[in-house]
Protein backbone atom coordinates (compact mmCIF):
# COMPACT_ATOMS: atom_id res chain seq x y z
CA UNK A 1 0.00 0.00 0.00
CA UNK A 2 1.06 3.58 -0.49
CA UNK A 3 0.42 6.90 1.26
CA UNK A 4 0.67 10.01 -0.92
CA UNK A 5 0.90 13.43 0.73
CA UNK A 6 -0.15 16.27 -1.59
CA UNK A 7 0.75 19.93 -1.15
CA UNK A 8 3.94 21.86 -1.85
CA UNK A 9 6.39 20.93 0.89
CA UNK A 10 3.98 18.57 2.68
CA UNK A 11 5.77 15.62 4.29
CA UNK A 12 5.89 12.98 7.02
CA UNK A 13 9.12 12.80 9.01
CA UNK A 14 12.01 14.85 7.63
CA UNK A 15 11.07 17.60 5.15
CA UNK A 16 14.23 17.12 3.05
CA UNK A 17 13.37 13.56 1.94
CA UNK A 18 11.46 13.23 -1.33
CA UNK A 19 11.01 10.37 -3.79
CA UNK A 20 14.34 9.84 -5.51
CA UNK A 21 16.36 12.42 -3.57
CA UNK A 22 16.97 14.74 -0.67
CA UNK A 23 16.37 18.49 -0.93
CA UNK A 24 19.23 20.94 -0.56
CA UNK A 25 16.86 23.93 -0.34
CA UNK A 26 13.22 24.46 0.69
CA UNK A 27 12.75 26.18 -2.68
CA UNK A 28 13.06 22.71 -4.29
CA UNK A 29 10.11 21.24 -2.34
CA UNK A 30 7.99 18.63 -4.12
CA UNK A 31 4.27 19.01 -4.82
CA UNK A 32 3.66 15.49 -3.50
CA UNK A 33 5.54 12.70 -1.76
CA UNK A 34 4.61 9.01 -1.77
CA UNK A 35 5.56 6.63 1.03
CA UNK A 36 5.30 2.83 1.02
CA UNK A 37 3.24 1.60 3.98
CA UNK A 38 5.23 -1.42 5.14
CA UNK A 39 3.31 -2.01 8.36
CA UNK A 40 -0.06 -0.84 9.62
CA UNK A 41 -1.48 -2.03 12.93
CA UNK A 42 -3.73 -0.54 15.60
CA UNK A 43 -0.57 0.56 17.45
CA UNK A 44 1.83 1.71 14.71
CA UNK A 45 2.40 2.61 11.08
CA UNK A 46 5.74 2.15 9.32
CA UNK A 47 6.49 4.19 6.20
CA UNK A 48 9.45 3.80 3.82
CA UNK A 49 10.61 6.24 1.15
CA UNK A 50 13.34 5.63 -1.43
CA UNK A 51 15.62 8.67 -1.80
CA UNK A 52 17.87 7.12 -4.45
CA UNK A 53 20.89 5.52 -2.81
CA UNK A 54 18.78 4.12 0.06
CA UNK A 55 15.63 4.35 2.12
CA UNK A 56 14.37 6.37 5.04
CA UNK A 57 12.01 4.55 7.42
CA UNK A 58 9.55 6.22 9.78
CA UNK A 59 7.76 4.30 12.51
CA UNK A 60 4.80 6.30 13.74
CA UNK A 61 3.10 5.48 17.02
CA UNK A 62 0.29 7.30 18.82
CA UNK A 63 1.20 9.74 21.58
CA UNK A 64 -0.06 8.59 24.94
PyMOL commands that set and color helices and strands:
alter all, ss='L'
color gray80, all
select helices_A, chain A and resi 26-28
alter helices_A, ss='H'
color red, helices_A
select strands_A, chain A and resi 2-6+17-18+21-22+32-40+44-50+55-61
alter strands_A, ss='S'
color yellow, strands_A
deselect
rebuild
show_as cartoon
